[in-house]
Amino acid sequence: MLTVRPILPKFEGGRVQGLLQLIEDGIHLVVAALLVLLAGLLTVGVVHDVIRSIQGPYREETVVLSALDNSLVLFIVAELLHTVRLTIRNQTLDAEPFLVVGLIAGIRRVLIVTAEAEKSFRWHVEGIELLILAGLILVMATAVYVWRRSTRPGDYFPLPEAP
């Protein structure tokens, strides 16, 4: 009796897995290159805005808010780049770096809202936004704490010594 075996690609340790891994690493490298390009553009933009603001009619609060906002966005981009680097190195995607990016983004927005609201604070608009942001920051900080405590027990509890 003749048995017919379909010609299927190998999935366990075969060429398809290697090819998919190569494609995945290539995508990560493209994302990393785009993040580096974005970081460079943001840096040039911040320096350009500060120089232009100092040369023209100087408004201290505008320069500070713009530099603070763009610097924190640059910090977010740096953390995303760090996350991509860890993903390439460890071949896993961890939630913690994304929680840290979320924390930075939340804190950035709180700083911007409070700086802009200094002129005319309206409880109905800015107050509600600040309360929601504070809740989100608290939840994300708690999630980071729980994540670290569950994935790095040696940081919180002494590890047993080997005999």
Protein Blocks (a to p, Z undefined) as FASTA:
>chain_A
ZZdddddddfehpaklmmmmmmmmmmmmmmmmmmmmmmmmmmmmmmmmmmmmmmmccdfk
lmmmmmmmmmmmmmmmmmmmmmmmmmmmnopacfklmmmmmmmmmmmmmmmmmmmmmmmc
cfklmmmmmmmmmmmmmmmmmmmmmmmmmmmmmlmpccdddZZ
